[in-house]
Amino acid sequence: MKIQEMLRTILTSSPVCGKYLTPDLFRQAKADSRTGIAISDDGERQLYLAIVNGETEGAIFIDEKGELFGDKAVMHITGRETFSLHEVQKDIVDTLVMGCRVFDKSHFRTTTTVDLPEFGKKSSGMGNLTLTVSQNQQPQNGIRVSIRKENKIVGSDITTNDGSVSFRVEHATYDCVLQDRGGMITTRRVTFTDQNQKFILEL
């Protein structure tokens, strides 16, 4: 049985606890110590999250290109999804997690695109960081771009037709993680300042 068919079978027989936007899902699942499977389905792509005792432990992403599991699947969270959370028996969820475990939990900060300033700390300035992803000098759309600062993801989005994404962040040095539709990952580093706000990143 295909993974998508198996998941549909499980969810069809599992009650829905509620529907949540991405940040609300993480917050509510943790507050209620929920165990279950959440699904976001926009007709073209499905994102499944396996939650155990309020913690998101596994993820599966499915679109016309195929399936991604674990950390690669989580890279496709934009923070704008709506999830239906189904209550599923813990042993079933545990079994699912074995094949799609998320090891880097910092991925779940993708719902926050701006670092909150610390009180008493002088701000280094804010601005719009624009990144354009290209290959052989051709803009690439549909590329997942996540930016990290001090190993924490502070923004994540997918490139548009002109190959660009934009984030409102503070001036700093960021690691830009680029993931194409085949799951290949490329990392580039940029230093964002008043003078340097736009960068072209080559795959």
N, C-alpha and C positions, 0 to 999 in steps of 0.2 A: 504493500500500500504506500502511495506517495505521501510525503510528509504533510502536504497541504490537505489531502483527503483525510488523513489521520487527525489533524488538528480540527478540521470541520466536524468530524464525527464526535470528538471530545466536547467541543463547544456547543454543539446542537443539544447535547444531553446535560449541559451544565447551566445552572441559573445565572442570570446577569445581576451583578451587584450594583452596577451603575455605569454611567458614561461620564468621562472626564477628559478635559484637555490635558496635554502631556504633563505640565508641571503639577497640576492638581492630582493626576494619577499617582505620581511618585509620592506626593505629600500625603494623600489620603490612605494609600496602601500601607505606608509606614505608620501612620497614626493608628490605623485599625489592625495592624499586624496581619494583613490579608495574605492568603495563599490562593493563587489562581493563575489564569492566563488572560492577558489583555490583548485585544486585537484592534488594529486600525486598518481599515480597508477603504480605499478611495476608488476602487474599481480597476485601477491599473497596477497597484502595488499593495501588498499586505505586509504588515509589521506585527509580529507576535512577541509579547514579552512574558516570560515565565517568572512569576513572583512567589517567593517563599518567605513567609513570616514578615511580610512588608518590604523585603529587599528584592530588587530585580536581579535575578541570578542568571537568566538566559534570554536569548533573543534570536529571532529568525526573520529575515527579510526576503520577500518573494516578489519578483516582477517578471516581465516577459523574457528577461535575460537569464533567469534562473534563480537560485537560492543562495543566500549568504547566512552564515551562522556566527553566533557569539559576538566578539568585538567588531568584526566587519559588518555585521547586521546593524549594530547600534550606531555606526557611523551615519546611517541613513535617517536617524531621528532629526527632524527639523525643529521640534518644540511646538509646532503648530497643529499636530495631529489631534484627532478626537478618538479616544479608546473606549471600547466596551470591555469592562472587566467581568470575567466569568469566574465563579467560585468552582474550583476544581480540587479533587482530593490530592493531598500532599504527595502521596506515593506516585501518582501520575505525573505531577509537576516535577518531582525529583528525577524521574526517569527521563523526562523531556530535557531537563537541564544538562544531563550527562552528555547530550549531543550538541548543545548550543550554549555552553557556559560563557558568561561574560567575566573576563578576568580584570579588565581595567574599568573600575567603577567610576572613574573621573569622567567617562563618556556622558554620564547622566547630568553633567553640568551644562550640556549643550542647550538646555532650555534658558540659560542665562547668557546673554550676549555682551553684558557689560559687567566688569568687576566693580563691586561696590567699594567706594572709598573708605579708608580707615580713618576714624577720627584722630586728629592730631598729626596725621600724615599729610605732608604737602603734596597736592596733586601734580602729576607730571604733565597734565593737559589731556584733553579729549579731542577726538576728531573722527572722520569717516575714513576707514582704511578700505581701499578698493584693490582687489586682486583679480587679475585676468589670467586664466589658464589657457595655455596654447600648446600645440604640438606641431612641429615643422612650420611654425609661424602662422598656424591656423587656430582661431579661437575654438575652444572645446566646451560644448554645453553638456549638461547632465553630469558634471563632475562634482562629487561630494568634497567640500572644502571645510576642514575644521582647523581652527587656530588655537594653539596652546600657549599658555604663559606659565612658566614654572611647573610644567607637567600637568596643568589643569586646563581643560577645554573651556574657553570663554566665548566661543562662537562657532556655529556650524550652519552651512547652507549649501545649496546646489547651484552651480553656475547656470546662467541664462543663455540665450542664443548667442550673445556676444562674448560668451566665455567668462563673464565677470560675476563677482559677488562683492558685497559691501558689508562692513561691520562698524558699528559705533563703539569704539574702544579707546582706552587711554594710550598715550604714547609709550611705547615699550618695544622690546624685541620679542617676536612671536615665531614659533615653529608652525608652519603651515602644512597640514597633512592632506594630501590629495589622493582621492580614491576614485578610480575610473569604474565603468560599469562592469568590468571583468573582475573587480576586486583587487587589482594591482594598486599598491600604495607607494606614493612618492612624498618625501618630506623636503620642504624648502624653508629657509629661515629669512625673515625680513625684520628690519628695524624701522618702526613707524614713528615719524617725527612730523613737525610742521612743514618741513622742507621735502619730506619723502612720504607721500600719502598714497601713491599708486604704484603697483608693482605688476610685472608680467612674470608668471611662473611657468616654466617649461616642464612638460611631463617627460 
